[in-house]
Amino acid sequence: MDHLENRTLLTIITEAAIEHALLKDLEKLGIKGYTVSDVRGRGSRGVRDATWGEAANIRVEVICQREVALKALQFIQDKFYQNYAMISFLQEVEVLRPEKF
């Protein structure tokens, strides 16, 4: 197996309504790539059902250098947390082909 390197996985779960703005901001912060999934669940703001556009949620996953993840986390907290249903968290991961991240 090739050499594994450490990176950070930033996961953001939020309202689908802000997807375009969020992704644009992440790119400006130096994020090279991301994965977006439609998700549903229940939390402090009640049940979020992905079948209705107004209540749909997305999960954005980004693997990057820790410094970039921390910068992005601070930015989304400052810009989005007060007005949108959003959670985010970091996990340390090991990746092959680290140059992609």
C-alpha positions as a printed Julia matrix, in Angstrom:
101×3 Matrix{Float64}:
   0.0    0.0    0.0
   1.15   3.51  -0.74
   2.03   5.88   2.06
  -0.9    7.3    4.05
  -0.92  10.93   5.17
  -3.06  12.75   7.71
  -5.71  15.21   6.6
  -8.82  16.67   8.24
 -12.4   15.85   7.24
 -14.71  18.85   7.65
 -18.38  17.87   7.63
 -21.14  20.47   7.4
 -24.83  19.61   7.65
 -27.1   22.5    6.79
 -30.08  23.79   4.85
 -30.05  23.04   1.13
 -31.2   26.6    0.48
 -27.69  27.93   1.13
 -25.79  25.29  -0.84
 -24.67  27.57  -3.66
 -23.47  30.37  -1.36
 -21.73  27.95   1.01
 -19.85  26.13  -1.75
 -18.79  29.4   -3.34
 -17.42  30.6    0.01
 -15.59  27.31   0.63
 -13.88  27.58  -2.76
 -12.76  31.13  -1.93
 -11.23  29.77   1.29
  -9.01  27.39  -0.67
 -11.12  24.22  -0.64
 -10.11  22.18  -3.71
 -13.03  19.75  -3.74
 -16.05  18.55  -1.82
 -18.86  16.01  -1.81
 -22.48  17.09  -1.33
 -25.24  14.67  -0.33
 -28.95  15.15   0.31
 -29.73  14.13   3.89
 -32.6   14.09   6.33
 -32.89  13.76  10.08
 -34.08  15.21  13.34
 -32.4   17.76  15.56
 -33.04  20.8   17.7
 -35.06  22.4   14.92
 -37.29  19.34  14.48
 -37.54  16.85  11.63
 -35.88  17.86   8.36
 -37.34  15.98   5.39
 -35.29  16.04   2.18
 -38.4   15.61   0.03
 -39.52  19.22   0.52
 -37.14  21.82  -0.92
 -37.7   24.4    1.81
 -36.82  21.88   4.53
 -34.16  19.88   2.7
 -30.73  19.41   4.22
 -27.36  18.75   2.66
 -24.16  17.24   3.99
 -20.95  18.76   2.65
 -17.76  16.78   3.19
 -14.33  18.25   2.59
 -10.93  16.63   3.09
  -8.14  19.18   3.4
  -5.21  20.39   5.46
  -6.18  21.08   9.09
  -5.37  24.79   8.81
  -7.79  25.15   5.89
 -10.49  23.21   7.76
 -10.14  25.43  10.84
 -10.29  28.58   8.72
 -13.43  27.31   6.95
 -15.02  26.28  10.24
 -14.5   29.74  11.73
 -15.81  31.42   8.58
 -19.03  29.39   8.41
 -19.62  29.89  12.12
 -19.3   33.66  11.72
 -21.37  33.9    8.52
 -24.06  31.21   8.78
 -24.56  29.83  12.29
 -26.79  32.58  13.63
 -29.35  32.43  10.8
 -29.37  28.85   9.5
 -29.79  25.33  10.82
 -26.19  24.11  10.66
 -23.8   21.82  12.43
 -20.21  21.06  11.56
 -17.45  18.89  12.9
 -13.88  17.82  12.21
 -12.32  14.36  12.12
  -8.76  13.33  11.5
  -8.44  10.93   8.55
  -5.66   9.15   6.68
  -5.63   9.4    2.91
  -3.92   7.89  -0.09
  -2.85  10.33  -2.82
  -2.54  13.27  -0.4
  -1.71  15.66  -3.24
  -5.43  15.62  -4.13
  -6.26  17.3   -0.83
